[in-house]
């Protein structure tokens, strides 16, 4: 059976809430308080340099549908949706196994799943779009 798990963004959200709560509570006696830059890494800037970016508004409507399904946790149209993406091509930044997950972006008229995918990373809004079955990736920029 494929490695289907809760999308990593939901797991990371729980950790982010815990960090935010700790920061809001202030320092605890006998501990040092961490600055926000020490808590989080800026993987998005590395990704943009490595693979380029695409405006959310420029994505096909089916990619918007897939991103909405991911945010809701499904249900997904294909059994392969949500499986671990291995990054065998090495195009995305190198991460540990299980960091990336892939989801189908439906291609109208295609007799199969087609070549379009959304690959999610563990960080919030770390979503990559590929229209050519992993040859190239674009980090989705939700600000445009």
N, C-alpha and C positions, 0 to 999 in steps of 0.2 A: 504494500500500500504506500502511496506517496506521503511525504512528510507534510501533512496539513496541520497547521497550527493557527492559533489566534494571530492575526496580523501583528507584526512587531510594534507598529505605531501604538497599539493599545497597551502593550506591555511597557513600552517606554513612557507612555503617558502616566502610568502609575508611579514610575520612578521619578518623573518630573514633578508630580504632585508632592511626593515625599520631600524632595529637595526644596521646593517652594515653601512648604510648610516649615521646614527646618530653618530656612532663611528668614521667614516672617517671624518665627519664634525668637530669633536672636541667638547670640552665643550662649552656650551652656557653660557653667563654671568648669574650669579645668580643660576646656577645649578651644581650639583656634577656629575662628570663623573663616569659611572659604569665600573668596570673591566669586561672582557669577562666571567670570572667564575661566576660573580654575575648575569649575564644575562641568562646563559644557565645552565641546570642541566645535569648531566651525567647519564641519565636513562639507557643507554646501559650497563654500568657496573653492575647495579643492575639486569638487565634482564639476563645477562650472568650467574650471580651467581644463579639466580632463576630457569632458564630453560635450560641452556647450550647453545651451539652455533654450527653452521654448516657452513662450507666453502661454499661460493657461487658456487664454481666449483664442489662441491660434490652433489649439488641439481640435481634432474632429469631435463631433458631439458624442460619438461612441466612447471616446476616452473620458469625457466628462461623466458619462454613465458608469464606466468602470471605476473611476475614482470615488463616485458617490457610493457604489456598492462596497468598495473597500472600507470607506468610513463607517458604513452601517454594519460591516461584518458579514455581508452576503444577503441573500443566497446568490451564488455565482453560477453562471450558465454552463461552465465546464468543470469536470472533476479535477482537472489539472490546476485550476485556479487556486492560488494560495500555497502552492508547493515551493519548497526552497529553490531559489535560483542560485546556481553554482558559480556564476561569473567565470566560466571556463575560457571565455574569450579574453578575459583580462581587461576589458574596456572600462569597466567601472572601478572605482577605487577599491583596492584589496581590503577585504574584511574577513572575519572569521566565518566559518560555516554556519548557515542559518541566519545570517544578517539580512540577506536579500530574499524577497518572495516575488513571484511573478503572477500576473493576472492577464487574461485575454482581453484585448480590445476588439470587439466584434467588427469584422469587415463585411459590410453589406455585399451580398452576392457571392461571397467566397464559399466554396463547397466544404472547406475545412475551417479550423480556427484562424487561418490566415497568418499574417506575419507581424501584426501589431500587438504590442504588449505594454503594460505598465509594470515596472519593477519598483518595488518599495524597499527602502532601507529602514533601519530602526528609528531614525530621527523623524520628528514631526515634519511633514511636508518634504520629505526626501523621496520624491517620486520621479522616476525616470521613464521617458516615453521612447519606444523604438517602433519604427514603422517598417523596418527591414530585418526582422527576426535576429536581433542582437548584433548586427554589424555596426550600428551607430546608436548612441543614446543621447537624449537631451534631458537635462534636469528641468522639471516643470517649475516655472516661475509663477507663483500664485498672485503676484502683485501687478500683473499686467494682463 
